[in-house]
């Protein structure tokens, strides 16, 4: 049984997820993902499934989002970040971002 293993890794993984975020929704999503992975070839839950999901859970979500951006989108994102630091969390519009982008490109 996965939950009564001698090393009890699964319990440790579940506790790490719970300590990171106390929401039951996160736990439900994790267990749902693991249940979806079950099929005829692997009909039982094993520790490796929890390890794989735990790695996915603690990945940097910002890095995952940025990974799929084009060069132009990355430059615009950098321009927005520069605007945020220059104007101390004041709102800005697309025209301001475009102006910052032009400055960024010609520097």
C-alpha positions in Angstrom: 0.0 0.0 0.0 1.4 3.4 -1.0 0.2 5.1 2.2 1.7 2.5 4.5 5.1 2.1 2.9 8.1 1.9 5.2 9.5 5.2 4.1 6.1 6.8 3.8 7.2 9.2 1.0 3.6 9.7 -0.2 2.6 11.1 3.2 5.7 13.4 3.1 4.7 14.6 -0.4 1.1 15.3 0.7 2.3 17.1 3.8 4.6 19.3 1.7 1.7 20.2 -0.6 -0.5 20.9 2.3 2.2 23.1 4.0 2.7 25.0 0.8 -1.0 25.7 0.3 -3.7 24.7 2.8 -6.4 24.6 0.1 -8.2 21.3 -0.4 -8.6 22.2 -4.1 -4.9 21.8 -4.6 -4.9 18.4 -3.0 -8.0 17.4 -5.1 -6.3 18.6 -8.3 -3.2 16.6 -7.4 -5.1 13.4 -6.7 -7.3 13.9 -9.8 -4.2 14.2 -12.0 -2.8 11.0 -10.4 -6.2 9.1 -10.9 -6.3 10.1 -14.6 -2.8 8.5 -15.0 -4.2 5.1 -14.0 -4.8 2.7 -16.8 -4.5 -1.0 -17.7 -0.7 -1.0 -17.7 -0.4 0.8 -14.4 -3.6 0.2 -12.4 -2.2 1.2 -9.0 -1.0 4.4 -7.5 2.7 4.4 -6.9 5.2 6.8 -5.3 6.6 7.9 -8.7 3.3 9.4 -9.6 3.4 11.5 -6.5 7.0 12.5 -7.1 6.2 13.5 -10.7 3.2 15.6 -9.6 5.2 17.2 -6.8 7.9 18.3 -9.2 5.2 19.8 -11.4 3.5 21.5 -8.4 6.7 23.3 -7.3 7.8 24.4 -10.8 8.1 28.2 -11.1 4.8 29.0 -12.9 6.2 32.3 -14.2 9.1 30.5 -15.9 6.6 28.1 -17.5 4.6 31.0 -18.9 7.6 33.0 -20.1 9.0 29.9 -21.9 6.3 30.0 -24.5 6.6 33.7 -25.3 8.0 35.1 -28.6 10.9 37.5 -28.6 8.6 40.5 -29.1 6.4 39.4 -26.2 9.5 39.0 -24.0 10.6 42.5 -25.0 7.2 43.9 -24.2 7.2 42.1 -20.9 10.6 43.6 -20.0 9.2 47.1 -21.0 6.2 46.6 -18.7 8.6 45.6 -15.9 10.7 48.6 -16.4 7.6 50.9 -16.4 6.5 49.3 -13.1 9.8 50.1 -11.5 9.9 53.6 -12.9 6.4 54.6 -11.9 6.1 52.7 -8.6 3.0 50.6 -9.3 1.1 53.3 -11.1 -1.1 52.2 -13.9 0.2 52.4 -17.5 -1.3 51.9 -20.9 -0.1 50.2 -24.1 1.2 53.5 -25.5 3.5 53.9 -22.5 4.7 50.3 -23.0 5.3 50.9 -26.6 7.4 54.1 -25.8 9.4 52.1 -23.3 9.9 49.3 -25.8 11.3 51.8 -28.3 13.7 53.1 -25.7 14.7 49.6 -24.8 15.4 48.7 -28.4 17.5 51.8 -29.2 19.6 51.7 -26.0 
